[in-house]
Amino acid sequence: MESFAAAGLVVLVFAASLAGTAGVVRVLRRRAILDHPTERSSHAEPTPRGAGLAVVPVLIAAWLVIGLGAPGGPWDIVIVCACALGLAALSWLDDLKGLPAFLRLLGQAVAVAVVLAAAPGGGPYFAGLLPPALDVLAAGLVWLWFVNLFNFMDGIDGIAGTETACVGAGVALAAALTGLDGALAFYGLTAAAAALGFLWWNWQPARIFLGDVGSVPLGFLLGWLLLSLAARGAWAAALILPLYYLTDATVTLFRRALRGERVWRAHREHYYQRAVQRGQSHAAVVRAVLAANVVLAALAAVAALGWDWQAVAVACAVVAALLYYLEAVPAAGAETQPRPDR
């Protein structure tokens, strides 16, 4: 895809996500599909939930356009997008009626398995450290965990859109610096553009929430992007870009498991949630996450240029500093409780 056409597509994706989300807000309000506040909510007024109905189709359409122009045909990306649409449909049913956790996890596992079997990313995902069969199995398990943690971490205004934009832009930067095929960079840029269009409506105070119909397929698509980056040799960049999300969600899960709690139950124990409970605003917490993510994107670029382990070490220090800030730094003013995980 020519640079001028790619830039135009990125702008178009942002505009379509922005306008589409506005339309979805009106439709959801008219149909009374709202997230009603409870004692564990972050909002005081009933708020539409389901922005993924706009963001996901816009992003998938853009990826198909990019794939159609990529060398070798679009079949790999068609499979990825079809699975993402299937997850969006399943997650929308979950938003409306509530589905058993087993059914949701089964659908996600099938989508991951189909893509890994039918549209592999290229080389080994773990830098050749594992036998081929174990490499694919480990990639599938990590991807499945990433889909769920992305959903878990969507608990305050602005955080999911910010993370999507940062990961997408970071993938584009790493792909460009390592000389990978241009399609991967454009996939990342359009993901960032779609997220920014949504973020306009989701920044505190949010006028709409992403919903599982958005967070699950977005986690799936971003997971595919990161695994594709790793399979092309940029494993360190693929690890660094989502490192805050990975660390917060994983540490929280293990803490709850060690206490014998049901880890699949709703809670508000993530680092970012505890920061809000102590009085920091959603916007302040997300700005801190954004600042750390900008540094992580720069470190991913450093890793893409060949300083893998050095960049990973510094990235770990950056994430540790962010977690310390979220855990320990007080803030003035009151704030309502964050939305619980599902």
C-alpha positions in Angstrom: 0.0 0.0 0.0 1.4 3.4 -1.0 2.2 5.8 1.9 -0.4 8.4 0.8 -3.1 5.8 0.6 -2.1 4.3 4.0 -2.2 7.7 5.6 -5.6 8.3 4.1 -6.9 5.0 5.4 -5.6 5.8 8.9 -7.5 9.1 8.9 -10.6 7.4 7.5 -10.5 4.7 10.2 -10.2 7.4 13.0 -13.2 9.3 11.5 -15.3 6.2 11.0 -14.6 5.0 14.6 -15.4 8.5 15.9 -18.6 8.8 14.0 -19.6 5.2 14.4 -19.3 5.3 18.1 -21.4 8.4 18.2 -24.1 6.6 16.3 -23.9 3.5 18.6 -24.3 5.8 21.6 -27.6 7.0 20.2 -28.9 3.5 19.3 -27.9 2.0 22.6 -29.6 4.8 24.5 -32.7 4.5 22.4 -32.9 0.7 23.0 -32.0 1.2 26.7 -28.9 -1.1 26.5 -27.2 0.5 29.4 -24.7 -0.3 32.1 -26.6 0.7 35.2 -24.5 1.9 38.2 -24.1 -0.2 41.2 -22.1 0.2 44.5 -19.1 -1.2 42.6 -19.4 1.0 39.5 -17.3 3.9 38.3 -20.2 5.8 36.9 -23.2 7.6 38.5 -25.6 7.6 35.5 -26.7 4.7 33.3 -24.2 4.6 30.4 -24.4 2.8 27.1 -22.2 -0.3 26.8 -21.3 -1.7 23.4 -18.9 0.7 21.5 -17.3 -2.4 20.1 -20.2 -2.6 17.7 -18.6 0.4 15.9 -14.9 0.0 16.7 -14.5 -3.7 15.7 -16.2 -3.6 12.3 -14.3 -0.4 11.4 -11.0 -2.0 12.3 -11.8 -5.3 10.6 -12.8 -3.5 7.4 -9.5 -1.6 7.4 -7.5 -4.8 8.0 -9.2 -6.5 5.1 -8.5 -3.5 2.8 -4.8 -3.7 3.8 -4.7 -7.5 3.4 -6.2 -7.3 -0.1 -3.3 -5.1 -1.2 -0.6 -7.2 0.6 1.7 -9.6 -1.3 0.6 -13.2 -1.2 -3.1 -12.7 -0.9 -5.4 -11.8 1.9 -6.3 -15.3 3.2 -4.4 -15.2 6.5 -6.0 -11.9 7.5 -9.4 -13.0 6.3 -9.3 -15.9 8.8 -8.1 -13.7 11.6 -10.9 -11.2 10.9 -13.5 -13.8 10.6 -12.6 -15.3 14.0 -12.6 -11.8 15.5 -16.1 -11.2 14.2 -17.2 -14.5 15.6 -15.8 -13.5 19.0 -17.6 -10.1 18.7 -20.9 -11.9 18.1 -20.4 -14.2 21.0 -19.3 -11.4 23.3 -22.3 -9.3 22.3 -24.6 -12.1 23.4 -22.7 -12.1 26.7 -23.2 -8.3 27.0 -26.9 -8.7 26.5 -27.7 -11.9 28.3 -24.7 -13.1 30.2 -23.1 -16.4 29.1 -21.3 -19.1 31.1 -17.6 -18.5 31.5 -16.9 -21.9 30.0 -18.7 -21.1 26.8 -16.9 -17.8 26.5 -13.5 -19.4 27.0 -14.4 -22.2 24.6 -15.2 -19.7 21.9 -12.0 -17.9 22.5 -9.9 -21.1 22.4 -11.5 -22.2 19.2 -10.7 -18.8 17.5 -7.1 -19.0 18.7 -6.7 -22.6 17.5 -8.2 -21.9 14.1 -5.9 -19.0 13.4 -2.7 -20.8 14.7 -3.6 -23.8 12.5 -4.8 -22.0 9.4 -2.9 -18.7 9.4 0.4 -19.2 11.2 2.5 -16.1 11.8 5.7 -17.3 10.2 8.7 -18.5 12.3 8.7 -19.7 15.9 7.0 -17.5 18.4 9.5 -18.0 21.3 12.7 -17.4 19.4 13.3 -21.1 18.8 13.7 -21.9 22.5 10.8 -24.5 22.4 10.2 -27.5 20.1 7.8 -26.6 17.3 4.7 -28.3 18.8 5.3 -26.7 22.2 6.0 -23.4 20.6 2.6 -23.3 19.0 0.9 -24.6 22.1 2.6 -22.0 24.3 1.7 -19.2 21.8 -2.0 -20.3 22.0 -2.1 -20.3 25.8 -0.4 -16.9 26.0 -2.8 -15.5 23.3 -5.8 -16.9 25.2 -4.6 -15.3 28.4 -4.0 -12.0 26.6 -7.6 -12.0 25.3 -8.9 -12.4 28.8 -6.6 -10.0 30.6 -7.4 -7.4 28.0 -11.0 -7.8 29.0 -10.2 -7.8 32.7 -8.2 -4.6 32.5 -11.0 -2.6 30.9 -12.2 -1.3 34.2 -11.9 2.5 34.2 -12.6 5.2 31.7 -10.0 5.5 28.9 -7.7 2.7 29.8 -8.6 0.2 27.0 -8.5 2.8 24.3 -5.2 4.1 25.5 -3.7 0.6 25.7 -4.9 -0.3 22.2 -3.6 2.9 20.7 -0.2 2.5 22.3 0.2 -1.2 21.4 -0.9 -0.6 17.8 1.4 2.4 17.3 4.3 0.5 19.0 3.8 -2.5 16.7 3.9 -0.2 13.7 7.1 1.4 14.9 8.8 -1.9 15.6 7.7 -3.3 12.3 9.0 -0.3 10.4 12.4 -0.3 12.2 13.0 -4.1 11.6 12.0 -3.8 7.9 9.1 -6.2 8.2 6.3 -6.2 5.6 4.4 -3.0 5.5 1.1 -4.6 6.2 2.0 -5.3 9.8 2.8 -1.7 10.4 -0.5 -0.6 8.8 -2.5 -3.0 10.9 -0.9 -1.5 14.0 -1.6 2.1 12.8 -5.2 1.4 12.0 -5.7 -0.3 15.4 -4.4 2.9 17.0 -6.6 5.1 14.9 -9.7 3.1 15.7 -8.9 3.2 19.4 -8.4 7.0 19.3 -11.8 7.5 17.7 -13.4 5.5 20.5 -11.3 7.2 23.1 -12.9 10.5 22.3 -16.2 9.1 23.7 -14.7 7.0 26.5 -12.4 9.5 28.2 -13.5 10.4 31.7 -16.4 10.9 32.1 -17.2 8.2 29.6 -20.2 8.5 27.4 -20.0 4.9 26.4 -18.2 1.8 27.4 -16.4 -0.7 25.1 -18.3 -3.7 26.4 -17.1 -7.3 25.9 -18.2 -7.0 22.3 -15.2 -4.6 22.0 -12.6 -5.7 24.5 -12.6 -9.4 23.6 -12.1 -9.1 19.8 -9.7 -6.2 20.3 -7.6 -8.3 22.7 -7.7 -11.1 20.1 -6.6 -8.8 17.3 -3.8 -7.2 19.3 -2.7 -10.6 20.5 -2.4 -11.7 16.8 -0.4 -8.5 16.0 2.1 -9.2 18.9 2.5 -12.8 18.0 3.1 -11.9 14.4 5.8 -9.5 15.5 7.4 -12.2 17.7 7.2 -14.8 14.8 9.2 -12.4 12.6 12.0 -12.2 15.1 11.0 -9.1 17.2 10.1 -11.2 20.3 11.4 -8.6 22.7 9.3 -5.8 21.2 6.3 -8.0 21.3 6.9 -8.7 25.0 7.6 -5.1 26.0 4.7 -3.3 24.4 1.9 -4.9 26.5 4.1 -5.5 29.6 2.1 -3.3 32.0 -1.2 -5.0 31.1 0.5 -8.4 31.3 2.1 -7.7 34.7 -0.9 -6.0 36.4 -3.4 -8.7 35.4 -1.0 -11.7 36.0 0.2 -10.5 39.4 -3.4 -9.7 40.5 -4.5 -13.2 39.4 -1.8 -14.9 41.3 -2.5 -12.9 44.4 -6.1 -13.9 44.4 -5.3 -17.5 43.7 -2.8 -17.7 46.6 -5.6 -16.4 48.9 -7.9 -19.1 47.6 -10.3 -16.7 46.0 -12.3 -17.6 42.9 -10.1 -15.9 40.3 -12.9 -15.7 37.7 -15.2 -13.7 40.0 -15.6 -9.9 39.6 -13.3 -7.9 41.7 -11.5 -4.5 41.9 -8.0 -5.5 42.9 -5.9 -4.5 39.9 -3.3 -1.9 40.6 -5.1 0.7 38.5 -8.3 0.0 40.4 -6.7 0.4 43.8 -5.3 3.7 42.7 -8.8 4.9 41.8 -10.1 3.6 45.2 -7.5 5.7 46.9 -8.8 8.8 45.3 -6.9 9.2 42.0 -9.2 10.1 39.1 -9.6 7.8 36.1 -7.9 10.4 33.9 -4.9 10.7 36.2 -4.4 6.9 36.3 -4.7 6.6 32.6 -2.2 9.4 32.0 0.3 7.5 34.2 -0.3 4.4 32.2 0.1 6.4 29.0 3.4 7.9 30.1 4.7 4.4 30.9 3.5 3.0 27.6 5.2 5.8 25.6 8.5 4.7 27.3 7.7 1.1 26.6 7.1 1.9 22.9 10.5 3.6 22.8 12.1 0.6 24.4 10.4 -1.7 22.0 12.0 0.3 19.2 15.4 -0.1 20.9 14.8 -3.8 21.1 13.8 -3.9 17.4 17.2 -2.3 16.6 19.0 -5.2 18.3 19.3 -4.4 22.1 16.8 -7.1 23.1 17.8 -8.0 26.7 18.8 -4.5 27.6 15.5 -3.1 26.5 13.5 -5.8 28.4 15.4 -5.1 31.6 14.7 -1.4 31.5 11.0 -2.1 30.5 10.7 -4.3 33.6 12.0 -1.4 35.7 9.5 1.0 34.1 6.6 -1.3 34.8 7.7 -1.8 38.4 7.9 1.9 38.9 4.4 2.3 37.5 3.0 -0.4 39.7 4.7 1.3 42.7 3.1 4.6 41.8 -0.3 3.1 41.4 0.0 1.2 44.7 1.6 3.8 46.9 1.1 7.4 45.7 -2.0 9.1 47.3 -4.2 11.5 45.5 -6.5 14.2 46.8 -10.3 14.1 46.2 -12.9 11.4 46.1 -13.6 9.0 43.3 -16.3 6.4 42.8 -15.4 2.7 42.7 -14.1 1.2 39.4 -16.1 -1.2 37.4 -15.5 -4.8 38.4 -13.9 -7.3 36.1 -16.1 -9.9 34.5 
